[in-house]
């Protein structure tokens, strides 16, 4: 989650006397607590009297001027970034309790909801186009990273709040418009991510046998939109263009032992294909040299611990040349790990497929007429050309945001123009009333899951500032009418009870084979399970009735 420091890619790693937890980036998933072999990690609220000094030590690590602090000077008290929303008795001046719609249900969306619900009297409605929530945590995190997926436990706790509602299988822009949401809410936060892949503009990229690493990860994870992706693993080699963390994820899964993957939440169709795979090598090709590798050091270390990773002679020479000239500590650590990799010319040491990191290869064109049969590269900076045969070519060169109807959009940057999350008109710079963004659609495809927490908190702060200042128009429709209105547009709406039924069914299916869950990959199957869910609980009926009474009052 990038909240524990120093991490392997930071100065001081392995030399620090203790580790420090960033309270802003920490997502409260609890993974570090359960993993710590000596029980050294605990919430500050549970520290014993003897452990209290560690709060100050942790804060000291994040104090920029801690080195110059006079001896004995007390540290300022730490505080959670939380807006101050008008008390319920003055809500009448602002059109009633703060009502916020959030579009999307991934990390940025759920952290925004969590931040809003730290205050009393706020109501949050989350709209997601799929019947299952949690976005990239469900469909974008590699299945062998189950610890990372534990963050959904926090999301489940947020979703159980009585002030929170799910409207799943509802697509904003299709079933509902931006104006529809504003009619029922003070504001709308768009946390729709960056769903589009950046495409490689070379001949042959439209041939069968080509695709993107993002699509591949979605296929592996059972995303309903990618269940039928034509993935051909009948050739001995796969090429992945680009060497960021997603490229490493794809390569690692393609080379993993299917027997081990069988105990994850990998999609059944992906597991079946991997069991029959004839792939013996995955080549991760990068345009530039080793010093410019895009993957992070922890991901590289994880890859070398789980798969056989090798270099060709020319790439090993490039690593040594970079080591002789690079002074940056982080880059040197990456290069030192690379310098210890095996030789691609030597016989394989594992029955599993191996991964070859290749550098200074500029994609020229895809080979093949009816389907991809390989790739032609220019050797960067030379007149040399190199050809690699492959049955599958995937690109992993970044993401790009998708324009949102009725909002301004910066096509070049792939984001909605904003000031700290407050959507602004691209020409005038003036705020667009009631419109906000969080996550990748706000800042671009950067950061870790935990980065979305501080990103969402900043957006919520802007929203609440506007609400407190009376700058947000009051909803024109009653909050109790929202459910009926949405169902009139999308009769197949899936609510929280429907999602809990889907979730429980997936977990039960997985338990048969000792798996955390066995996902439904068909929207129709999800809807069937959701439709069979028990009638809304007494608690939900009471909440609905209280909302009706509040509207009447």
HELIX and SHEET records of a PDB file:
HELIX    1   1 UNK A   31  UNK A   35  1                                   5    
HELIX    2   2 UNK A   44  UNK A   46  5                                   3    
HELIX    3   3 UNK A   49  UNK A   51  5                                   3    
HELIX    4   4 UNK A   53  UNK A   61  1                                   9    
HELIX    5   5 UNK A   66  UNK A   68  5                                   3    
HELIX    6   6 UNK A   88  UNK A   94  5                                   7    
HELIX    7   7 UNK A  107  UNK A  116  1                                  10    
HELIX    8   8 UNK A  135  UNK A  139  1                                   5    
HELIX    9   9 UNK A  148  UNK A  150  5                                   3    
HELIX   10  10 UNK A  151  UNK A  159  1                                   9    
HELIX   11  11 UNK A  178  UNK A  184  1                                   7    
HELIX   12  12 UNK A  213  UNK A  221  1                                   9    
HELIX   13  13 UNK A  224  UNK A  226  5                                   3    
HELIX   14  14 UNK A  245  UNK A  254  1                                  10    
HELIX   15  15 UNK A  258  UNK A  261  1                                   4    
HELIX   16  16 UNK A  268  UNK A  275  1                                   8    
HELIX   17  17 UNK A  290  UNK A  292  5                                   3    
HELIX   18  18 UNK A  297  UNK A  306  1                                  10    
HELIX   19  19 UNK A  313  UNK A  325  1                                  13    
HELIX   20  20 UNK A  329  UNK A  339  1                                  11    
HELIX   21  21 UNK A  440  UNK A  443  1                                   4    
HELIX   22  22 UNK A  451  UNK A  468  1                                  18    
HELIX   23  23 UNK A  479  UNK A  481  5                                   3    
HELIX   24  24 UNK A  482  UNK A  489  1                                   8    
HELIX   25  25 UNK A  496  UNK A  511  1                                  16    
HELIX   26  26 UNK A  523  UNK A  531  1                                   9    
HELIX   27  27 UNK A  538  UNK A  552  1                                  15    
SHEET    1   A 2 UNK A   4  UNK A   5  0                                        
SHEET    2   A 2 UNK A  20  UNK A  21 -1                                        
SHEET    1   B 7 UNK A 164  UNK A 168  0                                        
SHEET    2   B 7 UNK A 123  UNK A 128  1                                        
SHEET    3   B 7 UNK A  99  UNK A 103  1                                        
SHEET    4   B 7 UNK A 187  UNK A 190  1                                        
SHEET    5   B 7 UNK A 431  UNK A 437  1                                        
SHEET    6   B 7 UNK A 422  UNK A 424 -1                                        
SHEET    7   B 7 UNK A 418  UNK A 419 -1                                        
SHEET    1   C 2 UNK A 196  UNK A 197  0                                        
SHEET    2   C 2 UNK A 399  UNK A 400 -1                                        
SHEET    1   D 7 UNK A 210  UNK A 212  0                                        
SHEET    2   D 7 UNK A 392  UNK A 395  1                                        
SHEET    3   D 7 UNK A 237  UNK A 241  1                                        
SHEET    4   D 7 UNK A 281  UNK A 285  1                                        
SHEET    5   D 7 UNK A 354  UNK A 358  1                                        
SHEET    6   D 7 UNK A 309  UNK A 311  1                                        
SHEET    7   D 7 UNK A 342  UNK A 343  1                                        
SHEET    1   E 3 UNK A 361  UNK A 367  0                                        
SHEET    2   E 3 UNK A 374  UNK A 379 -1                                        
SHEET    3   E 3 UNK A 385  UNK A 389 -1                                        
END                                                                             
